[in-house]
């Protein structure tokens, strides 16, 4: 019963998705491909910094390394990072629900999930700012600090851009820019936000678990 | 109870919640087609993996911070 209702819902969504003129359908596919390529290029950017970090990490006998002053650097605060990670992953889940609500033409639920996503995104940024304030390393003091601030800073910048992007999407969705069948901007926003979440999975593992 | 234990306990509960939700959504959307849906499924799967990493970190399997 539940599976058949899910299938029926999927079919209705797919029917609406395909009920657009040929020109829009074609440009939508092209834009989607272009956006996927943007994400791939972003992936290459992060990969190059991650490989630089791994190279630096493997070029010293011990990690965390000895700082310029001669003292042993501490590990990062894992406990706080677990909470901050959950905040970001939670925002990914709420974004998924927002997209699903839009597809089902449930605008009040869409608005609620979008606001939750934006709030959680801002929460993650606040957590990151708190960690920067309390972490006992500096950008210039060691390769560990340089790698940490470069990679997490770059990720944080992506989250900040994502939060602004989500705010724009929220405004657009509530001002008639998207319809039940034409909502490519929301699809792109959802993919971008999931991508930012997934990059954090890699950074969380590299800096806090490895 | 130290702050670290409290933080990990909270993260543990949230990781189960978020990971469970993500996995459920992934299973629900498993048969959907199209490039955007396929990519979403990959990203949801990786997010669920992230929640698993958080869970393992909370119980002390990974990390020693």
Boltz contact constraints between the chains, C-beta under 6 A:
constraints:
  - contact:
      token1: [A, 32]
      token2: [B, 35]
      max_distance: 6.0
  - contact:
      token1: [A, 32]
      token2: [B, 36]
      max_distance: 6.0
  - contact:
      token1: [A, 75]
      token2: [B, 65]
      max_distance: 6.0
  - contact:
      token1: [A, 76]
      token2: [B, 65]
      max_distance: 6.0
  - contact:
      token1: [A, 78]
      token2: [B, 63]
      max_distance: 6.0
  - contact:
      token1: [A, 78]
      token2: [B, 65]
      max_distance: 6.0
  - contact:
      token1: [A, 79]
      token2: [B, 4]
      max_distance: 6.0
  - contact:
      token1: [A, 79]
      token2: [B, 7]
      max_distance: 6.0
  - contact:
      token1: [A, 79]
      token2: [B, 8]
      max_distance: 6.0
  - contact:
      token1: [A, 80]
      token2: [B, 7]
      max_distance: 6.0
  - contact:
      token1: [A, 82]
      token2: [B, 8]
      max_distance: 6.0
  - contact:
      token1: [A, 82]
      token2: [B, 11]
      max_distance: 6.0
  - contact:
      token1: [A, 82]
      token2: [B, 54]
      max_distance: 6.0
  - contact:
      token1: [A, 82]
      token2: [B, 57]
      max_distance: 6.0
  - contact:
      token1: [A, 82]
      token2: [B, 58]
      max_distance: 6.0
  - contact:
      token1: [A, 83]
      token2: [B, 7]
      max_distance: 6.0
  - contact:
      token1: [A, 83]
      token2: [B, 10]
      max_distance: 6.0
  - contact:
      token1: [A, 83]
      token2: [B, 11]
      max_distance: 6.0
  - contact:
      token1: [A, 85]
      token2: [B, 54]
      max_distance: 6.0
  - contact:
      token1: [A, 86]
      token2: [B, 11]
      max_distance: 6.0
  - contact:
      token1: [A, 86]
      token2: [B, 14]
      max_distance: 6.0
  - contact:
      token1: [A, 86]
      token2: [B, 15]
      max_distance: 6.0
  - contact:
      token1: [A, 86]
      token2: [B, 18]
      max_distance: 6.0
  - contact:
      token1: [A, 89]
      token2: [B, 18]
      max_distance: 6.0
  - contact:
      token1: [A, 89]
      token2: [B, 47]
      max_distance: 6.0
  - contact:
      token1: [A, 89]
      token2: [B, 50]
      max_distance: 6.0
  - contact:
      token1: [A, 89]
      token2: [B, 51]
      max_distance: 6.0
  - contact:
      token1: [A, 90]
      token2: [B, 18]
      max_distance: 6.0
  - contact:
      token1: [A, 92]
      token2: [B, 47]
      max_distance: 6.0
  - contact:
      token1: [A, 93]
      token2: [B, 18]
      max_distance: 6.0
  - contact:
      token1: [A, 93]
      token2: [B, 21]
      max_distance: 6.0
  - contact:
      token1: [A, 93]
      token2: [B, 22]
      max_distance: 6.0
  - contact:
      token1: [A, 96]
      token2: [B, 25]
      max_distance: 6.0
  - contact:
      token1: [A, 187]
      token2: [B, 36]
      max_distance: 6.0
  - contact:
      token1: [A, 194]
      token2: [B, 43]
      max_distance: 6.0
  - contact:
      token1: [A, 197]
      token2: [B, 47]
      max_distance: 6.0
  - contact:
      token1: [A, 198]
      token2: [B, 43]
      max_distance: 6.0
  - contact:
      token1: [A, 198]
      token2: [B, 46]
      max_distance: 6.0
  - contact:
      token1: [A, 201]
      token2: [B, 46]
      max_distance: 6.0
  - contact:
      token1: [A, 201]
      token2: [B, 50]
      max_distance: 6.0
  - contact:
      token1: [A, 208]
      token2: [B, 63]
      max_distance: 6.0
  - contact:
      token1: [A, 209]
      token2: [B, 57]
      max_distance: 6.0
  - contact:
      token1: [A, 209]
      token2: [B, 62]
      max_distance: 6.0
  - contact:
      token1: [A, 209]
      token2: [B, 63]
      max_distance: 6.0
